[in-house]
Every structure is written in structure tokens, then in C-alpha cells.
């Protein structure tokens, strides 16, 4: 069965490689200097970010401080979830194993300069995240005391309102999540095994009794989480996301502090290698640029529409509030977390000199740990670092898993409110999660399924980008309303029917009257 799955996935991987590579796989285009190494999808994603940035007057810079203040003063609400909870939920999805493995892969293929191009794409990707998240808020719907929305919802309303459009886009995301969930389960149980081995010093067999206990424990916790609905999941991510961020940041800051003399060299090599890569990494500007932009976009997910769901479920005061907050999420993912990974990889210098050939042969996580060893030595400090990284990796994978599960449920609710249908989607998600973990226990690897998720990513991008352009006029109207601080956001001031926002305005006015009476 595993061989059958691998062969099916290989077909989709070939298709994904062709789409990701188009038109670099056409001879005349490939001969063009620099641009001939850039796939069309990367040009479109970065070009979209640049276009939105210019049209919105560098919104990601102008309102960055405002977004931070909004997060700091965010409060729990009776309807939906708070902007902070929404931010943490989306961060749970963004900040995953890819922040270690993806950055390592980009640096391994494109050199240190790939990190520079990650920063470049993330800066403009912040504007793209603002647009898709603001659209999600404008066109969100309400079910009971919760909001639903995102790509399926604004896609349906922008394309005429037919239910089949929203249902198709919702189903597309559910399939996307199903393709990604097994890898997160695989990574989570791998991390639990690594943590145990690091603490006990005993090598665990992949199918040992303790690993099966980990399997049952993870299935139990995940089942408890998703059958409690979105609010229970956000309670978990509200706790885990800050913990994992603090632990990872602290671990890397300590490693950097112990090698502070290498910090100026780090920035020098990142900038210079961005334009003049070393031969070991292919020696071509286009490779560094392409790898940095691709891995950066796949990490922060700006433009995919996959993080539009948590943006929609927030009870924000204005659609643009959540747009700005989601732009900050891109900054946190790439400018902070990915950069921290870059510090370790590049300052560790394991990729240089006589050890470069051996380093290139290692797996991605092994490359990262080898870089830690170069910064800390192989004594007790390295052992502690390995333990901390394993813990972070496990939390990254688990919170990312919760993100996929919660967004899948949001989409399921847009297809049907039927409780049996929602429960069925949850059970299917749990089944593919179990498959991913059992694949690990059985001693297989999930490279085929990771490749399949690449195909799912490109499909989401191709569906979402046209919708962002189609709805950009509405985003600009909302942004103009936002900048006019004297106006409420509702159907009258916006000029387009937004019944959920009319209800929000009425509810706010009611509470103001009640407070005055009190």
C-alpha cells in the first residue's frame, strides 16, 4: 500500500515540479540571464506584493506600530475570537518545522544569500497578507457566536455568490490539509522520540512500546482538541505558541551571544552572497534568489490564502485591523524565526572549508544540528541545544498540526452545518494523522507525501492570486475607510452590503448605551 501511495504521489510531484519550474523548463526562457532561473509563480507572488505595497502606500511600514498596539490591547470577546487569539492561531500554522527544515534547504541549495531574498519576499509579502486578510474580514459570515470566512468565503462572494464556488474552494482546502497533516504527525512523533533519547541516552526502536504510547497520547490529545471546536484549539495555541517562540528565540540568542564576533560577518556574507553566490551552491544569482523567495513564501504563506481562515474568525474592530495584524505575522515568521535559523546555519560555518562536502550530504535537521555543534562545541552545551531544538521542533509540528485541523474545520462549516458532517471531517483528519505517525513507526519516510504537499501549495496559490486582484478594489475602499478614523465600517459607509459588519456596529452601539446607563 505504501508503494502504491508513493507511486501516485510521484505523478503529482512531477506535475508540481513542472508548474513550480514553468517556464524555466522552456529552453529559450532558461537562457535569459537571471530571470531565466525564476519560475513564473515566484515572479507573480513577489510582483503582487510589490504592486499591493505601492498601491497601499507601504501599509506594512506605516501601520506596523499600530498593529502591535492592537495586539497588545486585544481582549477576549463573546463573538468569534480575539485578534490576538487569531494571530496566535495563524502563527501556529506559519511557524512550523519548515522554519528549520525549509530555511536549511534554502541555504543548502542557494547559499547564505538565499536568506537575503527571504527577507526581500517577506517584506512585500506582508502587503499581500494584508490584502487577503482584510478581504477575509470584509466578507466573513457568522454562524452562532463564531465567524467563518477566508478564501472559500471571499471567493464565493467575489465570483457571484454561488454556493458551489464556496463549497469547491472549501473542499480544496480540506484536501490541502489532508495532504499536509501526515507529515506533521510524522514530525511530532519523531521529535518526541528524539527528546526521550536525548534525556535517557538510550536509542529507541521505531516500533518500541514507548513510541506506541506516544502515538496513543498524541492521538488522544489531538482528538480532545478538535472535538472541542475552534475555541478549545485557540486556548491550546494561546499557550503553546508563545512558549515555543520564547524557547526557540532564547536558544538561538544564547548561541549567537556566545559567538558575537561572527555577527558582523553574518550580515556581510548574507548580503554579498545574495548577489555573488559561491560555486558550492551553484554560483548563480538566480538559484539563490529563487530558493530564498520560494522557501520564504512557503514558510509565511503570504498569497496562498491558507491563512485567510484565522483572519476571518477574529472579532476585529475594522477589517484592516486584522489585515495589519496578519502582516505582522509574516514579519514574525520570516524576519524573526527564519532569520534565527539562518543565524545558526550561517554563523556555524559548517558549510565552509574542508567540511563543506560532508555537510552537504547530511539531512536538513542534521545540517542544523551540525551548525549548532560548531557554535557550541560537542560537549554538554551541544547536548542541551539538541534537546531544546527537539522540543521546539516537536511543538512547531504539533501547533502546525492544530492549525491544519482548525482551518479544515472552518472550511467544513462553510460546506455544511450538519454535525455529522463536521464530525466526519474530524475523523478523516484523525485517520490521516494516524497514518502519518504509523508510517514513522513502521520505518518508512514521508518524502512522497511532502512532495504531494508541494503540489497542493501551488494549486492554492493559483486559486488565490486572481481573487486577490478581483477583490483589491474592495480592500482599497476599506483601507480608505480605515484611514478616516471618524467613520464606522458598515454597509452605509462602505457602499457595499456587509451584513455581519452592520450587526457588529449595532452591537457596539447597544453596548455603548448600556455602559452609559450603568
C-alpha positions in Angstrom: 0.0 0.0 0.0 2.8 2.3 0.9 4.5 1.7 -2.5 1.2 2.4 -4.3 0.8 5.7 -2.4 4.4 6.6 -3.3 3.9 5.9 -7.0 0.7 8.1 -7.0 2.4 10.9 -5.2 5.3 10.7 -7.7 2.9 11.6 -10.5 1.7 14.7 -8.7 5.3 15.6 -7.7 6.3 15.6 -11.4 3.3 17.9 -12.1 4.2 20.2 -9.2 7.8 20.4 -10.3 6.7 21.3 -13.8 4.3 24.1 -12.5 6.9 25.4 -10.0 9.5 25.4 -12.7 7.5 26.9 -15.5 8.7 28.5 -17.7 12.3 27.8 -16.6 11.8 24.3 -18.2 11.4 26.0 -21.6 14.8 26.3 -23.3 14.6 29.8 -24.7 13.4 31.2 -21.4 16.1 29.4 -19.4 18.8 31.1 -21.5 17.7 34.6 -20.3 20.1 36.0 -17.7 18.9 35.7 -14.1 15.2 35.9 -14.9 15.6 32.6 -16.8 16.1 30.9 -13.4 12.9 32.4 -11.9 9.6 30.5 -12.2 6.5 32.4 -13.2 4.8 31.7 -9.9 7.6 33.4 -7.9 7.5 36.4 -10.2 3.8 36.7 -9.8 3.9 36.3 -6.0 6.6 38.9 -5.5 5.2 41.2 -8.2 1.8 41.0 -6.4 3.4 42.0 -3.1 5.3 44.9 -4.7 2.1 46.1 -6.5 0.0 46.0 -3.3 2.8 47.7 -1.3 2.9 50.6 -3.8 -0.9 50.9 -4.1 -1.4 51.0 -0.3 1.4 53.4 0.4 3.7 50.8 2.2 0.9 49.9 4.7 3.2 47.2 6.3 5.6 50.0 7.4 3.1 52.8 8.1 0.8 50.8 10.4 3.3 48.3 11.9 3.3 50.1 15.3 -0.5 50.4 15.2 -0.8 46.6 14.6 1.5 45.9 17.6 -0.7 48.1 19.8 -3.8 46.4 18.6 -2.3 43.0 19.5 -1.2 44.2 23.0 -4.6 45.7 23.8 -6.6 42.7 22.3 -9.3 41.4 24.6 -11.4 38.3 24.7 -14.8 38.5 23.0 -18.2 36.8 23.3 -18.3 36.5 19.5 -15.6 34.9 17.4 -12.1 35.0 18.9 -9.9 38.0 19.8 -7.4 39.4 17.3 -4.6 38.1 19.5 -6.0 34.6 19.5 -6.4 34.7 15.7 -2.8 35.9 15.4 -1.5 33.1 17.6 -3.6 30.5 15.7 -2.2 31.7 12.3 1.3 31.8 13.9 0.8 28.1 14.9 0.3 27.4 11.2 3.1 29.6 9.9 5.8 28.7 12.5 6.2 25.0 11.8 9.0 22.6 11.1 9.6 24.4 7.8 11.1 27.3 9.8 14.0 24.9 10.5 13.9 22.5 7.6 12.8 24.9 4.9 15.4 27.6 5.7 18.1 24.8 5.9 17.0 23.6 2.5 17.2 27.1 1.0 20.6 27.8 2.4 21.9 24.4 1.3 20.8 24.9 -2.2 21.1 28.7 -2.7 23.7 29.6 -0.1 23.6 32.3 2.6 22.3 34.8 0.1 19.0 32.9 0.0 18.2 34.4 3.4 18.5 37.9 1.9 15.9 37.0 -0.7 13.7 35.6 2.0 13.7 39.0 3.7 13.0 40.7 0.4 10.0 38.5 -0.4 8.7 38.7 3.2 8.7 42.5 3.2 6.4 42.7 0.1 4.6 39.5 1.2 3.4 41.5 4.2 1.3 43.6 1.9 -0.2 40.5 0.2 -1.1 39.1 3.7 -2.8 42.4 4.5 -4.9 42.2 1.4 -6.1 38.6 1.8 -6.7 39.0 5.5 -8.7 42.3 5.0 -10.8 40.6 2.3 -11.4 37.8 4.7 -12.8 40.2 7.3 -14.9 42.2 4.8 -16.7 39.1 3.6 -16.8 36.9 6.7 -20.0 35.2 7.8 -21.4 34.4 11.2 -22.6 31.0 12.5 -24.0 31.2 16.0 -21.4 33.0 18.1 -18.5 32.2 15.8 -17.3 33.7 12.5 -16.3 31.8 9.4 -14.6 33.0 6.2 -11.4 33.2 4.4 -10.6 32.1 0.8 -13.8 30.0 0.3 -16.0 32.8 1.6 -14.5 35.8 -0.3 -14.0 33.6 -3.4 -17.7 32.8 -3.4 -18.8 36.4 -2.9 -16.4 37.8 -5.4 -17.5 35.3 -8.1 -21.2 35.9 -7.9 -22.3 34.2 -4.7 -22.9 30.7 -6.0 -22.8 28.1 -3.1 -20.9 25.6 -5.4 -18.0 28.0 -5.7 -17.6 28.4 -1.9 -18.1 24.6 -1.5 -15.4 23.8 -4.1 -12.9 26.2 -2.6 -13.6 24.8 0.9 -13.2 21.2 -0.3 -9.9 22.2 -2.0 -8.5 23.5 1.3 -9.7 20.4 3.2 -7.8 18.2 0.6 -4.8 20.5 1.0 -4.9 20.0 4.8 -5.3 16.2 4.4 -2.1 16.2 2.3 -0.2 18.1 4.9 -1.4 16.6 8.2 0.5 13.2 7.9 3.9 15.0 7.7 3.1 17.0 10.9 2.2 13.8 12.7 5.3 12.2 11.4 7.4 15.1 12.7 5.7 15.3 16.1 6.3 11.7 17.0 9.9 11.9 15.6 10.5 14.8 17.9 9.0 13.0 21.0 11.3 10.1 20.3 14.3 12.3 19.9 13.6 14.1 23.2 13.3 10.8 25.0 16.6 9.6 23.6 18.3 12.8 24.4 17.2 12.7 28.0 17.7 8.9 28.7 20.7 8.4 26.4 19.0 5.2 25.2 18.3 4.5 21.5 14.6 3.8 21.0 13.4 1.3 18.3 11.0 2.9 15.9 8.3 0.4 16.9 9.0 0.2 20.6 6.3 0.2 23.2 7.1 3.7 24.3 6.7 5.0 20.8 3.3 3.4 20.6 2.4 5.1 23.9 3.5 8.4 22.3 1.2 7.6 19.4 -1.8 6.9 21.7 -1.0 10.1 23.7 -0.8 12.3 20.6 -4.0 10.8 19.2 -5.8 11.4 22.5 -4.7 15.0 22.9 -5.5 15.8 19.3 -8.9 14.2 19.5 -9.7 16.1 22.7 -8.5 19.4 21.0 -10.5 19.2 17.7 -13.7 17.8 19.2 -13.8 20.9 21.5 -14.1 23.1 18.5 -12.2 26.2 17.4 -12.3 27.8 20.9 -10.6 24.9 22.5 -7.9 24.8 19.9 -7.2 28.5 20.3 -6.9 28.0 24.1 -4.1 25.5 23.4 -2.3 27.6 20.7 -2.6 30.7 23.0 -0.4 28.8 25.4 1.9 26.8 23.2 2.8 29.4 20.5 4.3 31.9 23.0 6.2 29.1 24.8 7.7 27.7 21.6 8.6 31.2 20.4 10.3 32.2 23.7 12.2 28.8 23.9 13.5 29.0 20.3 14.4 32.7 20.4 16.2 32.2 23.7 18.2 29.2 22.5 19.4 30.9 19.3 20.1 34.2 21.1 22.3 32.3 23.5 24.2 30.6 20.7 24.6 34.0 18.9 25.8 35.7 22.1 28.5 33.0 22.6 29.7 33.8 19.0 29.1 37.5 18.9 32.3 38.2 17.0 30.7 36.4 14.0 27.6 38.6 13.8 29.1 41.3 11.5 30.4 38.6 9.2 26.9 37.0 9.1 25.3 40.2 7.6 28.2 40.7 5.3 28.1 37.2 3.9 24.3 37.2 3.5 24.3 40.4 1.5 27.3 39.6 -0.6 26.3 36.0 -1.3 22.8 37.2 -2.4 24.4 38.7 -5.5 27.6 36.6 -5.8 26.9 33.0 -4.6 29.8 30.6 -4.1 30.3 27.8 -6.6 29.4 25.2 -4.0 25.8 26.5 -4.1 25.7 26.6 -7.9 27.3 30.0 -8.2 24.3 31.6 -9.9 22.3 34.6 -8.7 19.1 33.1 -9.9 19.5 30.0 -7.8 20.0 32.0 -4.6 17.1 34.3 -5.5 14.7 31.6 -6.4 15.4 29.4 -3.4 15.2 32.3 -0.9 11.9 33.6 -2.4 10.3 30.2 -2.8 11.1 28.9 0.7 10.2 32.3 2.3 6.8 32.3 0.6 6.2 28.7 1.5 7.0 29.5 5.2 5.0 32.7 5.7 2.3 31.6 3.2 1.5 35.1 2.0 -0.6 34.8 -1.1 -1.7 31.2 -0.7 -4.9 32.0 1.0 -4.3 29.3 3.6 -4.1 31.7 6.5 -7.2 33.7 5.5 -9.3 31.5 7.7 -7.9 32.6 11.1 -8.0 36.2 9.8 -11.8 35.8 9.3 -12.8 34.3 12.6 -11.4 37.3 14.6 -13.8 39.8 16.1 -11.9 42.8 14.9 -13.0 46.5 15.2 -12.2 47.0 11.5 -11.3 44.7 8.6 -8.0 46.4 8.2 -7.0 45.9 11.8 -6.8 42.1 11.2 -5.0 42.7 7.9 -2.3 44.7 9.6 -2.0 42.0 12.4 -1.6 39.2 9.8 1.1 41.3 8.0 3.0 41.3 11.4 2.6 37.5 11.3 4.6 37.4 8.1 7.3 39.6 9.8 7.4 37.3 12.8 7.7 34.1 10.7 10.4 35.2 8.3 12.2 38.3 9.7 12.4 36.8 13.1 12.0 33.0 13.3 13.6 32.1 9.9 16.4 34.7 10.5 17.2 33.0 13.8 17.5 29.7 11.9 19.8 31.5 9.5 22.0 32.8 12.3 22.7 29.2 13.4 23.2 27.8 9.9 25.5 30.6 8.6 27.3 31.6 11.7 28.0 27.9 12.4 30.1 27.9 9.3 29.8 24.1 8.9 29.1 24.7 5.2 32.6 26.2 4.7 36.0 24.8 4.0 37.0 21.2 4.2 33.8 20.1 5.9 31.5 21.5 3.3 31.2 18.3 1.2 30.3 16.3 4.3 27.8 19.0 5.4 26.1 18.9 2.0 25.5 15.1 2.4 23.6 15.5 5.7 19.8 15.7 6.0 18.3 19.1 6.8 17.8 18.6 10.5 21.3 17.1 10.8 22.7 20.1 9.0 21.1 22.4 11.5 22.3 20.4 14.5 25.8 20.2 12.9 25.8 24.0 12.8 24.7 24.1 16.5 27.7 21.9 17.3 30.0 24.4 15.5 28.6 27.2 17.7 28.6 25.3 21.0 31.1 22.5 20.6 30.2 18.9 21.2 30.1 19.0 25.0 27.2 19.3 27.4 26.1 22.6 25.7 25.5 20.8 22.5 23.5 18.1 24.2 21.3 20.7 25.8 20.9 22.5 22.5 19.9 19.3 20.8 17.3 18.7 23.5 15.9 22.3 23.2 15.8 22.1 19.4 14.0 18.8 19.5 11.4 20.3 21.9 10.9 23.3 19.6 10.7 21.1 16.6 8.0 19.0 18.3 6.0 22.0 19.4 6.3 23.5 15.9 4.9 20.4 14.3 2.1 19.9 16.8 0.9 23.6 16.7 1.1 23.4 12.9 -1.0 20.2 13.0 -3.6 22.0 15.1 -3.6 24.8 12.6 -4.4 22.5 9.7 -7.1 20.8 11.7 -8.8 24.0 12.8 -8.7 25.6 9.3 -10.1 22.4 7.8 -13.0 22.6 10.2 -13.7 26.2 9.3 -13.9 25.2 5.7 -16.1 22.2 6.5 -18.6 24.5 8.3 -18.8 26.5 5.1 -19.9 23.4 3.2 -22.5 22.2 5.8 -23.6 23.0 9.3 -24.6 19.4 9.8 -23.0 18.0 13.0 -22.5 14.5 11.5 -20.6 16.1 8.5 -18.3 18.1 10.8 -17.6 15.0 12.9 -16.9 13.0 9.8 -14.3 15.6 8.6 -12.7 15.5 12.1 -12.5 11.7 11.9 -11.0 11.7 8.4 -8.3 14.2 9.7 -7.5 11.9 12.6 -7.2 8.9 10.3 -4.6 10.6 8.1 -2.8 11.8 11.2 -2.6 8.3 12.4 -1.4 7.2 9.0 1.5 9.7 9.2 2.6 8.5 12.6 2.3 4.8 11.8 4.4 5.4 8.7 7.1 6.7 11.0 6.7 3.8 13.4 6.9 1.3 10.5 10.2 2.8 9.5 9.1 4.5 6.2 9.7 8.1 5.3 7.2 10.6 4.1 9.1 12.2 1.3 6.4 11.2 -1.2 3.7 12.9 0.9 5.9 16.0 1.5 6.2 16.2 -2.3 2.5 16.0 -2.7 2.0 18.9 -0.4 4.2 21.0 -2.8 1.6 20.3 -5.4 -1.2 21.4 -3.0 0.7 24.6 -2.3 0.9 25.6 -5.9 -2.8 24.8 -6.5 -3.8 27.1 -3.6 -1.6 30.0 -5.0 -3.1 29.6 -8.4 -6.7 29.8 -7.0 -6.0 32.7 -4.6 -4.0 35.2 -6.5 -6.7 36.0 -9.1 -9.2 36.5 -6.3 -6.9 39.0 -4.6 -6.8 41.1 -7.7 -10.5 40.8 -8.2 -11.2 42.0 -4.6 -8.4 44.6 -4.4 -10.8 47.4 -5.2 -12.9 46.5 -2.1 -9.7 46.4 0.0 -8.7 49.9 -1.1 -12.2 51.2 -0.2 -12.0 49.5 3.2 -8.5 51.0 3.7 -9.7 54.5 2.8 -12.5 54.0 5.4 -9.9 52.8 7.9 -7.7 55.9 7.4 -10.8 58.1 8.0 -10.9 57.5 11.8 -14.3 59.1 12.1 -16.4 56.5 10.2 -17.7 53.1 11.3 -17.3 50.3 8.9 -20.7 49.1 7.8 -22.8 48.8 4.6 -23.6 52.6 4.6 -20.0 53.8 4.9 -18.5 51.0 2.8 -21.0 51.3 -0.1 -21.4 47.5 -0.4 -23.6 45.2 1.7 -21.7 43.8 4.6 -24.5 42.5 6.9 -22.1 41.0 9.5 -20.4 44.4 10.0 -23.9 46.1 10.3 -24.6 43.7 13.1 -21.2 44.5 14.7 -21.9 48.2 14.5 -25.4 47.8 16.0 -24.0 45.6 18.8 -21.3 48.1 19.6 -23.8 50.9 19.8 -26.0 48.8 22.1 -23.1 48.2 24.5 -22.2 51.9 24.5 -25.8 52.8 25.5 -25.8 50.1 28.2 -22.4 51.3 29.6 -23.8 54.9 29.6 -26.9 53.8 31.5 -24.7 51.9 34.0 
